[in-house]
Amino acid sequence: MHLPNGIESDLGQFLRQMMAILASRSESPAEKLHHGGVLIQERLGSSQASVMLFDEDRKELKVVAASRPEIVGLTQPLSPCSVSGYVCTYREPLLITDITADGRFCCRNAAYRTASLMSVPLLSEQGQVIGVINVSDKEGGGAFTETELSVLLEYAGWITPLIDTLSVQERLEKEKERYRELAQELEIKQKELIMASTERAELVQMVVHDFKSPLSAVISNMDLLNYLGPSESQKPIIETAFKGASKLLEMIDEFLHVARVDELHERGFSPTAVPFLPLVHRQLDQLMPLARDKGISIENGCEFDVHVLGDPMLLGHLVQNLISNAIKYTPANGRIRLGMDSWESRRTEDPSRTVLKFWVEDNGEGIEEHYKESIFDKFVRTKNSVESGIKGTGIGLFVCRKIVTMFQGRIWVEDALPHGSRFCVILFIPEGNVHG
């Protein structure tokens, strides 16, 4: 940019001041925009300036920064009859020496103290208009010059990344607000579920439609924001929101399985004969990519082609939960073993005379003795698992125990040698079913 000597004399100081503002780590994008605006006003000898962002969906311009704080937040419909609307529509800068004599805007009721003004578009890297900068009321009553328009255009190029950041932050705040509202609604619905168990089936449907789908949309949008390339300061915000939403979605899934167990129990559940070995293979196929990512080998010692008494969906969730837990707590390049055994029951109260024992064994750190009973309680996680940073909700094993209990079976955890844990489940083989 080439400027006359009169302006060029202190250009270096102006540029240093502007760069210091834009490079500051202690100020937010909005604060940088405000302080940069003050500096450009001083440079151009203007007493009024504003930055407006274009909302594509609403087809309107919104003031996000201004020398008059009272107009921040105001909006106006996009129309070429206004100066800002004209610049945004035609994507070209305006230098008006006398607004009262300009036929394009003769009908507008301007509140300028002087007749000269400037307005330039803010263009994204893709060439799309994201807003405009307006400067008016030149001190001394004179008209703005082409040189001053060049300075304003240069400034517009500098602050475009800040405007992009503000746009991302505004969208992120909207998503965070939706997430907060969703979390509040979920809490209310959970309380209602506890207070009115007779309406459980209806409330489960509400959870599915009113919570899970919008929460999935929140997660998708967070992932999209991350893909769009947020700034370094935004990445932790997006990551925190993404993790929180993902954990909430995981809790909803577990909650649905709890509700499914309770619903079947209230309806008077009658177990059916479910092929168990295909179910185990199916869950292994689904979870094998997670194991491969950690270099974990899985030894499947399940050989009995038997049926067990239960419900297909809940049995699948039981096996899936035990295997995924083993993958989660097994170190990289570790080993997981699956096995089963059977024997004749000696208890008259058992639903059949043949017992199936199924187990999943890992070689992780193991579970401390005092946790071996409480680990199946709701929201319980061991101290080691929390300190290691392994993600979890403390609901999965609670659901497993509810499922096994409904099938009149039993679940427990024991030590595996030389180290690790073995989760064991007792299920029942229906009469007349032969394994081989």
Steps between C-alpha positions, in 0.01 A plus 500: 500500500653834391401812695597870474782622719259670740339172588803280449704684766333325793382191314761282669373590846139439392586157358692403813205600718253312283714185487541512878122504539438219252779283646396547864431176688333668794204638302201327347422542128221746589738708712761503224234610255395784728853627571599464135191700407596777740848513346367514143256775600790706631696429186218609271383791715154345543271522801265220397576143387331162508547139390195303383484125432279347232260221607440290188204314650312807619616729219590777741798695629583511872723755677773313690732794579443876498629826642148546640449204737123545502467382138696173548260212443261693277403346167371625167357309201733460205401763244703686235310813601726532806872568482595180686249296304631642171861409582400152617281438194742624232826414684664830414631781726329837517660842543223759520596865523140624539234249607223755451582530129537127431190381313545142611431591862301822471194355667671378817472702819868529590616607845852603397649825628703537181416403141806285419531133589674175402385138500705197392412128480661229710578206274587144606782301339235349270392848389170495688374811678497450875434861598582868451696779674342846513685824580328842516499844662844623399640741753522854366207443262708419191462205262683169518765439234602211275812461712289456812282250316818302421592501870151372589518225236839394636355487851207291374748243370673487838189443710327245275655206696366659821155523347519135394594413858207698637265320262629159613473604866144621449401168341683314776316698769168412337595130500618522862170663597310223323715246687429669836127507430513138391683397817243683714215332317665162543531555875132593522393197300712268715333633815160454342593143412588422861180664633269336246625150423161406352571736209840345427428385145376844394795675663747268328356606165538864604864436588561336162337775295546810715853442627706251304442643151568867590802398710637306204453818295695698761786249482498512120513879502784500752689260275426729202629804688820311575530399133457861389825588674435695820768716656729360769298680769175346373623140476487429878145644515380281214679194639345547846152544357549201267616274785213611723239442230651161409497392864140614536404302188672192644305545825176530303573172321566327832189659649292359213627150579412549869153611394473200267583261786251668735232507232537127429499428874181700557325328210580159647797394290506143369848399376539333162768267366770715335791357293799612705807420288390703192422788733856491642651486149286793389614719789863401443476600133362841595763568765803354326599836336534655849724214608715527187547873557669415832684196369299271731464132418172322584500126563148363460465174692119487466420166331158390628228556240222539756189704565455695825191640666470877454423783260706541178551875527589498870731200467676677212545809714632289789767334285585824322545685830731235647720480188516880447591546868781248461630687194478830686700381802751277320829675424627539144624173348327310778285188496132417558358150544140382468383164629201294606419187695187313606383262773189361657333728752441378854258776596130428467414871462705540180294542178666194342718209603798602284723799577714693253798698632632767262802715578710782356856537629743791452861553607463855625578634848217304661240615752578565864336258743274761662352593161402148391146529637430871459631511139153379391324790674380804310764768420782315680845519341828386655758755606755359254264529202416861584864599555609330176262722303308207348156619395196343664158575646485247785169366362606215269569234764190608691295427187678165460400397852137605440491292181654190661278532807188514282613174338539356855876472445801645676796722412826555688864596448808309608875536456669366189858368520762636487300826499174639369130434553259226398130592481281191533131455420266214583218439250270202449467253213138401429395138539577270208767730353816303417836671450791363306 
